[in-house]
Amino acid sequence: MVLESMLKCTRCGENYKQDRSLQLCQKCKGILYVNYDYDSIRKKLTPQDLQKRGLGIWKYSEILPITSRSNIVSLGEGGTFLHRCERLGKKLGLTNLFIKNETTNPTGSFIDRGTAVAVSKAKEFGVRALVCGVTGNLGASLAAYAAKAAMRCLVYLSGPIDQGKLYQMIAFGATIRPTKTSEEALAKAQSIGSNTMTVTPADPLFLEGEKTTGFEICEQLEWKAPDRIIVPMGNGGHLSMIWKGLKEFVSLGILEDLSTTMIGVQAAGCAPIVQAFQKGSMEVSPSDKINTIVRDICFKNPLMGDLAVKTLQESEGTALAVTDEQMLDAAHLLAKTEGIFAELAASSTIACAKRLVELGKIDPSDVVVCVITGMGLKDPIAMQRFVKRAKNLKGLIHPSAERTFSTKIGETKQLILEILSQSEQYGYFIWRELTQKFDIKIKIPTVYQHLADLEKLVLIRHTRIATIFGKPERKYYTITDRGKAMLNALKQMNASM
Ligand SMILES: [Zn+2]
């Protein structure tokens, strides 16, 4: 365990002591990296020592920023399999293809590596509550680790969000506050007071955990780095951190040399890092639109975009954008040949490997590692697409599941949520809106039935009863936070169908 690790700005080189509120460089807003005393660790740590230790990220604790093991909050993150993939390799034309299967992490994604480190450090700082302001896997993972650490977890969320991840957050007991935009979510998360710690994808402690994917790949290849590592790029953090990990192994003498090229993938519908790299620019310009269903790798303004470009250049790697259809095909192929069901963002690495072999940019004998970052069951939109492709199997779906696949059956309830998201309203008003504005042929008692159903699901709640002389009583309803999140999810699902 290191006594003291420092934070160093990746842009201007400024050094800082570790602090729970320090997310970015105070001088230039650059990303901070944790730096260690590599010379003294080098004298104490050998591959033989590491080999004797059990699986998981904490076997590398000398090179993680936690001071005392007693503060470790663990759900069993890391230590994931590196599969040799002969069947898939044959399909892609690769003889040495490996999959780093991150779907088996505690909440189903590589993010758990980062969260485990951030939450352990939060415990060391004496923090009581954790806050984040992002969509997707980070919220789900943070909620789980907060539960384990007996800390409160507050998630600011802007929709749309994959339902599986939202369910995880609710199940782990997080408090969820919907916001209009992801920028607003991040701003709200950062304005929280004492005794709390904000975790963002750019948090130096969170990032440190992500580099352990690189450590494990080398250890599993018998202390050699592969020729190529292909990583999905959302914010660009995982790719950059795997590279940091490999370079640290060189600094510690664990790796003799490093000739790995790093390859980053994004969705063609939102690929600002790929565009910057292909233009030869060191700076990533934000994308103006998102045109993909693969939300976990689409960030208009990726937080670690510049670092990702730097990593690609430093390692003489490359970047590629792949379409949603290519990712769907890749997810299917991976599942069919290797028994690994990945989310579409993760399957992008297989689509990328296939394309680069076709282009002659990867040699058939190269040792190629595709990082499969998250599991497929979290992503209902992808599952829906799979089911749609297999038309003859539709009858096998449980009626309740089919209902969630159908826009028609849920349409009235969704419209009621929509009306209540504008303002607090009563039954007759909602009926009038539905019949006149949306042309839904429906009787008033049916509206009340829908309202009762929505209330049971805690998507709406009644607020007050108003009595106006000469008119029937008006019972008013309002949408709940959960209802707002559900409405966002429904809108996204309908948009993608
Ligand atoms: Zn700086």
Residues whose N, C-alpha, C, O or C-beta is under 5 A from the ligand:
A	BS01	ZN	C9 R11 C12 G13 E14 C25 K27 C28 K29 G30
